[in-house]
Amino acid sequence: MELIEAIMTRSSAARLIEPGPGPEQLALMLEAAGRAPDHGRLKPWRLRVLDRAGRTGFLDALVEARRRRAPQATEEQLRAERDKNLRAPLLVVVGCVVQRDHPKVPEVEQILAAGAATQNLILSAHALGYATMWKTGPAAYDPAVKASVGLQADDHIVAIVHIGTREAREG
Ligand SMILES: Cc1cc2nc3c(=O)[nH]c(=O)nc-3n(C[C@H](O)[C@H](O)[C@H](O)COP(=O)(O)O)c2cc1C
């Protein structure tokens, strides 16, 4: 698929099912993400790949974060929080580790580079025939959720990218 065609035909998919990308396709997507414009070549992005088996700690952290935000949440609501993040075959949590004392590259530019890496990842997935949805939500700002994917409290989660195949009935 040509680049312009990929850009013009990409759209988010709210419901993602199997199959997800295989190991070689995933490796290509991650390599493409790492080709993002990057002031100072700081490579501030961190790409944490979570297949379903590797997602338990992240899901637990999402549920606990929801419980802290909404102590009145029912068990059903907490289960829904888990389920909606379990559906896609693959999640890639894109973190940004900022060098705050950098003399030339302000924080916002480091975050933008991580955003560009995310867009490369998403477009590459689309070009390889997979659908995605870039999400964040309040949990992305929760220190314990960040810790569950190896980030510090003052790092950023810029994206939780859900990747898989668009469910047919979505159209
Ligand atoms: C930084 C960022 C965070 C986002 N977070 C969410 C989110 O949490 N939930 C959501 O429904 N859409 C979120 N979106 C928007 C979707 O990924 C999507 O781009 C939007 O719904 C427009 O649809 P499209 O991608 O098909 O044009 C986010 C987009 C960005 C750039």
The ligand as a MOL file (V3000), in Angstrom:
LIG
                    3D

  0  0  0     0  0            999 V3000
M  V30 BEGIN CTAB
M  V30 COUNTS 31 33 0 0 0
M  V30 BEGIN ATOM
M  V30 1 C -3.4370 11.1920 22.2340 0
M  V30 2 C -4.7450 10.5600 21.8030 0
M  V30 3 C -5.5220 9.9140 22.7570 0
M  V30 4 C -6.7510 9.3590 22.3980 0
M  V30 5 N -7.4980 8.7130 23.3550 0
M  V30 6 C -8.6960 8.1920 23.0110 0
M  V30 7 C -9.4780 7.4960 23.9800 0
M  V30 8 O -9.0590 7.3070 25.1200 0
M  V30 9 N -10.6870 7.0250 23.6160 0
M  V30 10 C -11.1710 7.2200 22.3380 0
M  V30 11 O -12.2870 6.7830 22.0640 0
M  V30 12 N -10.4430 7.8550 21.3950 0
M  V30 13 C -9.2220 8.3350 21.6960 0
M  V30 14 N -8.4600 8.9710 20.7440 0
M  V30 15 C -9.0450 9.1900 19.3990 0
M  V30 16 C -9.0730 7.9340 18.5260 0
M  V30 17 O -7.8330 7.2670 18.5410 0
M  V30 18 C -9.4280 8.2930 17.0650 0
M  V30 19 O -8.3450 8.9130 16.4350 0
M  V30 20 C -10.6400 9.1770 16.9250 0
M  V30 21 O -11.7490 8.5050 17.4560 0
M  V30 22 C -10.9150 9.5530 15.4710 0
M  V30 23 O -11.1600 8.4150 14.6970 0
M  V30 24 P -10.2480 8.0540 13.4400 0
M  V30 25 O -8.8880 7.6770 13.9680 0
M  V30 26 O -10.9810 6.9080 12.7800 0
M  V30 27 O -10.1900 9.2630 12.5620 0
M  V30 28 C -7.2120 9.4800 21.0600 0
M  V30 29 C -6.4020 10.0940 20.0970 0
M  V30 30 C -5.1700 10.6320 20.4550 0
M  V30 31 C -4.3190 11.2910 19.4010 0
M  V30 END ATOM
M  V30 BEGIN BOND
M  V30 1 1 1 2
M  V30 2 1 2 3
M  V30 3 2 2 30
M  V30 4 2 3 4
M  V30 5 1 4 5
M  V30 6 1 4 28
M  V30 7 2 5 6
M  V30 8 1 6 7
M  V30 9 1 6 13
M  V30 10 2 7 8
M  V30 11 1 7 9
M  V30 12 1 9 10
M  V30 13 2 10 11
M  V30 14 1 10 12
M  V30 15 2 12 13
M  V30 16 1 13 14
M  V30 17 1 14 15
M  V30 18 1 14 28
M  V30 19 1 15 16
M  V30 20 1 16 17
M  V30 21 1 16 18
M  V30 22 1 18 19
M  V30 23 1 18 20
M  V30 24 1 20 21
M  V30 25 1 20 22
M  V30 26 1 22 23
M  V30 27 1 23 24
M  V30 28 2 24 25
M  V30 29 1 24 26
M  V30 30 1 24 27
M  V30 31 2 28 29
M  V30 32 1 29 30
M  V30 33 1 30 31
M  V30 END BOND
M  V30 END CTAB
M  END
